């Protein structure tokens, strides 16, 4: 009965997310939409704490206070013309959060043992490992890619495209190495090399985030930031599959889909295709 109630609360929170995103389409209702989405997230967080029977809020409160102070000060000091830079940082740290969730869950399962994890009703080992790998991959690309986008927009890095010989070949080789490492990790998540493969996937993901954004000029950075925003949502959705949290999966998919739609619209407005921007 309690599980059914939690899922019902998650549905309500998801509905508030959808209404909030819808209201962001108009300047007159955007502030109200932001508030409605925030209320939905508060409800989802409260339901998750209840579902997981978390009674010690010390670290949670500490994290909220530290994050609120840093975010509040940074947002208050940001000029309107600097909003794209701030959004880029938000995207990056959203991706980093998904990376940490995936890493922490894998560490917990490793200490628990995969057989014990399966006995608790967890997803199959291959599925959980694949979800963790996707959270690390997408989150890592989002983090470093967003940092490069921020550096280019803020003038801390040149806005001109950074090109070097065999760039596309190097990018392809890095992505191929990520795919191979992920497959090997998924096939044997309990092997002694599992932690090494996690580090490999994460390191190469951080690298491809840099390699993927440095060749893009500063004029196309708003499109890149919109795409990275979509990626941050997909990373959060992957993290939701890792921890088996329905509302995180739904919220991540909403952000991913809306970010991708916005990216396509921006490309059309700038008379570009997404392929031309990225490749």
N, C-alpha and C positions, 0 to 999 in steps of 0.2 A: 504493500500500500504506500509506504513512504517513497519507494522508488518511483511509483507512478506519479506521486505528487511532485517530486523533484523534476521529472520530465515535463509535467504540465507547467511548472514555473519556468523551465527552460524555453518552452514554446512561447509563453508570454513575453519573456525577455527577447527572444528572436523576433517576435512581431514588433516590439518597440524598436529594435534595430532597423527593421525594414521601413517603418514609418519615419524614423529619424533620417535615414538616408534619402527617402523620398522628399522630405522637406528641405534637404540641403540643396535641392535644385532651384530654389528661389531665394534671393537675397532677403526678402521680407520674412521668410519662415526659417531661414538657416539657423538662427540662434536657438529658436524653439526646437528645431530638429536635433541640434547638438545636445540640448538638455534632455530630450526624450531618449536619445541613444545612451546618454550617460546614466539615466535612471535604469534603463534596461540592463546595462552592465553591472550596476550596483545590485540589482535583483539577482543576476546570474552569479555574481561573486558570493552573495549571501547564501544562495541555494547550494553552491559548491562547498562552502565551508560547513554547512549543515550536513550535506551528503557524506563528506569525508570525515565528519565528526572531529573536526579540528577545534581544540579547546584552548590551546596556548596561542595567543595572538601577538606575542612579543615581537617576533621578527616581522610579522605582517605589518603591524603598526609602525615599526621602525622603517621598513621599506617605503610605506606610504608617506611618512613624514619627510624622509630624505628626498624621495622622488618629487613630492609636491613642492618642496622648497626649491629644488634645482629647476624643475619645470616652470614654476611660477616666476622666478627671477628671470630666467632666460626669455620666457614669453613676454614679460613686461618690458624688457629691454629691447626686444626685436622691433624694428621698423616694419611698416607694411610692405615696403619694397624688399625686405629681407625674409618675407614669409616662405618663399620657395626653399630657401636655405634651411629654415627651421623645420619645414615639412620633410626635407631630405634627412635631417638628423632623426626626426621621429620615426621615419621608415626604417632607418638603420638600426636604431635601438629596438624597434619591434622585431626585426629579424634576429637580432642578438638574443632577445628574450626567448624566441622559439628554439634557438640553438642550445641555450642553457637548459630549457625544459627537456629537450631530447637527450642531452648529455646526462642530466641528472637522473632521468628515468632509466637509461641504460646502465648507469652505475648502480642504481638500486637493484635492478634485475640481476646484474652480475653478482652482487653480494648475496642476493636471495637465492639465486640458482634458477635456471630456466624451467626445471621441472616443478619447483615450488611455485614459480610464477604462474605456470599453466594450471596448477591445482587451485589457485585462487580465482579462476574464472577469467584469466587474461586471454587476450587474442593469441592466435598461433605465433610461434617464435619468428617465423619468416615474415609475417605481416607486421609485427611490432618492430622488427629490425628495419624493414623497408620504410616504415613510417618515420622512424628515428633518422634514417639516412636522408630522407626527403626533407625533414625539418632542418637537419644540419646543412644540407646542400642549398636549399632555397634561402634559409635564414642567413647562411654565410655569404652568399652572393649579394643578398639585400644589404647586409651590414657594410661590407667593404665598398660595394658599388655606391651606396648612399653617401659614404664618407668622401669618396672621390667627387661625387656630384656636388656635395656641400663645399668642398675645397675649390672647385671650379667656379661655382656661383659667387662665393664670398671673396674671390680674388686671391685666395691663398695658394692657388695653383693656376697656371696659365689656362686660358679658355680655349686655346687652339687644340685640335686633335693631336694626340701623341701616337705617332706611327713608328714602327720599326720593322726590319726585314722578317719575313715568314711569320707575321703576326697571326694570320688566320690559321696557319698550320699549327702553331704553338697552342692557340686556343682549342683547336680540334683535339690535339694530343692530350691536353689537360682534361677536357671533358671525357675523352675516351678512357683515361685513367680513372676518373671518378666512377664511370659506369662499371668498369671492371672491378674496382675495389668494392663497390656497392653490391654487385652480384656475389662476389666471394664472401662478403660479410653476411649477406642474406642467407646464403646456402648453409653456412656454419656459424651461426651467431654465438655458439657456445665454445668455439675453438679458442686456443690460446692466443691467436693472432687478432681476435675480435677488437680489442682495445686499440691495437696498432692500426687496424683498418679504419676505426672511427677517427683517429687522428689524421690519417691520410685523406679521408673524405672531407673532413672539416678544413684541413689546410689547403687542399686544392680548391675547395669551394670559395674560401677567402681570396685565393689567388685569382680565380676566374672572375670574381666580382670586380677586381681591380682591372684585369686585362680587358674585360668587356666594356668598361666605361671610359677608360683613358683615351680610346680612339675617337670618342664622340665630342664634337665641339660644344662650346658653352651655349650657343643658340638653341641647341636641341635638348639642353638639360631639363627644361620643364617636362618634355615628353618622357625622358628617362626617369625622372622622379615619379611621374604618374605610373609608369610601368613597375618601378620598384615598390611603389605603394601597393600595387596588385600582388607583387611577390611577397610582401610582408604579410598580406592576408592569407596567401596560400601556405606560407610557412607556419602561420598560426593554426591553420586548418590541419596541417600535418601533425603539429604538436597535439592537437585535439584527438587525433587518432591514436597518438602515442599514449596519452593518459586516459583515453576512452571517455572524453567529455563532449557531450552532444552540442552544447551551446557554443563551445570553442570552435567546433567543426563548422557550425552554421555561420557564426560571426566571421570566421576566416574566409569562408566561401563568398559571403556577401562583399567583403572588402576586396577579395580577389576579382570577382566578376565586375563590380562597379569600377575598380581601378582600371581594368582592361578596357571597359567601354569608354571611360574617360580618355584613355590613351589613344584609342582609335579616333575619337572625336577631335582630339588635339592634333593628331597627324593630318586629318582631313582639313582642319582649319589652317594648318601651316603648309598645305599642299604637298604633303610628304606621305610616304607609306612607312609602316613600322619597319619593314625590311631595309629601307633606305637609311633610316635613323640608326639602326643597330649594325648594319653590315655595309 
